Amino acid sequence: MLPWNHLPFNEEMKKKFSNMNPNDIDKYVQNMISNMFPKEMDGILNPQEWLKGVQSFTNDQPSSHNENSLNAVVFETHDFVFLRIPIKEDHWVREMKIYHTSHEAIIEHIPSPDDKHTVKLPAAVRKKGAIAHYKDDVLEIRIPRSIQTQISEIDIQER
């Protein structure tokens, strides 16, 4: 609860605020926001609607070729991109092949020899310097991030 007695309000304001229902405040704020923006932005303003759109997008992806079937966790730090894959069976480590491009990792032969998984990386990575460690049933792949500071200007030609 807010410390109303420390704020510069009179007694009447204190009573109004203490009698307010949080659900009423939420409805009021949502109503004000919806009146400020056009109807086309309705899904953007409502997080539940936005999440439905994201979930339908991810459900359209084939499950055998994305990181969700591996339960892979991908995150980045200032210097590296990490990829952690839970390994359910020890023989996977010996059978799997791992490759990467500047923007995605490719994991082949797990869980079955014909499987191929592509995982999008959150940042561009270097060609060399990747390291993989297996410990406590988790394969951790660490790839150095690439610092892309090269900018090329594109000339516009009139026809």
C-alpha positions in Angstrom: 0.0 0.0 0.0 1.2 3.5 -0.7 2.3 5.8 2.1 -0.6 8.3 1.6 0.2 10.2 4.8 3.6 11.2 3.4 2.2 12.7 0.1 1.0 16.3 -0.1 -2.8 15.4 -0.4 -5.6 16.6 1.8 -7.9 14.3 3.7 -10.5 14.2 0.9 -7.9 13.0 -1.7 -6.7 10.3 0.8 -10.2 8.9 1.2 -10.8 8.8 -2.6 -7.5 6.9 -3.2 -8.0 4.5 -0.3 -11.5 3.5 -1.5 -10.4 2.8 -5.1 -10.6 -0.7 -6.5 -7.4 -1.7 -8.5 -9.6 -3.3 -11.2 -11.5 -0.1 -11.7 -8.2 1.8 -12.1 -7.0 -0.7 -14.6 -10.3 -0.5 -16.6 -10.1 3.3 -16.6 -6.4 3.3 -17.8 -7.2 0.8 -20.6 -10.2 2.8 -21.7 -8.2 6.0 -21.8 -5.4 4.4 -23.8 -7.8 2.8 -26.2 -9.4 6.2 -26.8 -6.1 7.7 -27.6 -5.0 5.2 -30.3 -6.8 4.1 -33.5 -8.6 0.8 -33.6 -5.9 -0.8 -35.9 -3.5 -0.7 -32.9 -5.8 -2.6 -30.6 -3.8 -5.8 -30.7 -0.6 -4.0 -29.9 -2.1 -2.3 -26.8 -3.5 -5.5 -25.3 -0.6 -7.9 -24.3 -2.9 -11.0 -24.4 -3.9 -10.2 -28.0 -0.3 -9.6 -29.0 0.8 -12.9 -27.4 -1.9 -14.8 -29.3 -0.4 -13.4 -32.6 3.1 -14.4 -31.6 1.9 -17.9 -30.5 0.1 -18.4 -33.8 3.3 -17.4 -35.7 5.5 -19.8 -33.7 2.9 -22.6 -34.2 3.2 -22.2 -37.9 6.9 -23.2 -37.8 7.6 -26.9 -38.4 8.4 -28.5 -35.0 11.1 -30.8 -36.2 13.3 -28.0 -37.6 13.3 -25.4 -34.8 14.9 -25.0 -31.5 11.7 -25.7 -29.5 12.0 -29.4 -30.3 15.4 -29.4 -28.8 14.3 -27.2 -25.8 17.4 -25.1 -26.6 18.0 -21.9 -24.7 19.7 -19.1 -26.6 21.0 -15.8 -25.0 23.6 -13.3 -25.6 26.1 -11.3 -23.4 28.3 -8.4 -24.4 30.9 -10.7 -25.9 29.3 -14.1 -26.6 26.1 -15.9 -27.8 25.3 -18.9 -25.7 23.3 -21.9 -26.8 22.3 -24.5 -24.1 20.8 -27.8 -25.2 19.5 -30.3 -22.7 20.9 -33.8 -23.6 18.6 -36.6 -22.7 20.9 -39.4 -23.7 24.7 -39.5 -23.4 25.2 -41.0 -26.8 23.7 -37.9 -28.4 27.0 -36.0 -27.7 29.0 -38.5 -29.7 26.6 -38.7 -32.6 25.6 -35.0 -33.1 27.1 -32.5 -35.5 27.1 -28.8 -34.8 27.6 -26.1 -37.4 27.0 -22.3 -37.4 26.7 -19.4 -39.8 26.9 -15.8 -38.8 23.2 -15.8 -37.7 22.2 -19.4 -37.0 23.3 -22.7 -35.4 22.6 -26.0 -37.1 22.4 -29.2 -35.0 22.2 -32.5 -36.7 21.6 -36.2 -35.8 19.7 -35.7 -32.5 17.4 -37.2 -31.3 17.4 -39.4 -34.4 20.1 -39.6 -37.2 17.9 -37.9 -39.8 17.0 -34.8 -37.7 18.3 -31.4 -38.4 17.6 -28.3 -36.2 18.2 -24.7 -37.1 18.4 -22.2 -34.2 18.4 -18.5 -35.0 21.1 -16.6 -33.0 20.2 -13.2 -31.4 23.4 -11.5 -32.7 25.9 -11.9 -35.5 28.8 -14.2 -34.5 32.4 -14.8 -35.6 33.4 -17.6 -37.8 36.1 -18.9 -35.5 36.4 -19.4 -31.7 33.2 -21.4 -30.8 33.6 -23.8 -27.9 31.2 -26.5 -26.7 31.2 -28.0 -23.2 29.1 -30.9 -22.0 28.3 -31.1 -18.2 25.4 -32.2 -16.1 23.3 -33.3 -19.1 23.6 -29.9 -20.8 25.6 -29.0 -23.9 26.7 -25.4 -23.7 27.9 -23.8 -26.9 29.7 -20.4 -26.6 30.3 -18.4 -29.8 32.1 -15.1 -29.8 30.0 -12.2 -31.1 31.0 -10.4 -34.2 31.5 -6.6 -34.0 30.1 -5.4 -37.3 31.0 -1.8 -37.5 31.5 -1.7 -41.3 28.8 0.4 -43.0 28.5 0.6 -46.7 26.6 3.4 -48.4 24.3 2.6 -51.3 24.1 5.0 -54.2 20.6 5.8 -55.5 20.4 6.0 -59.3 17.6 7.8 -61.1 16.1 6.2 -64.2 
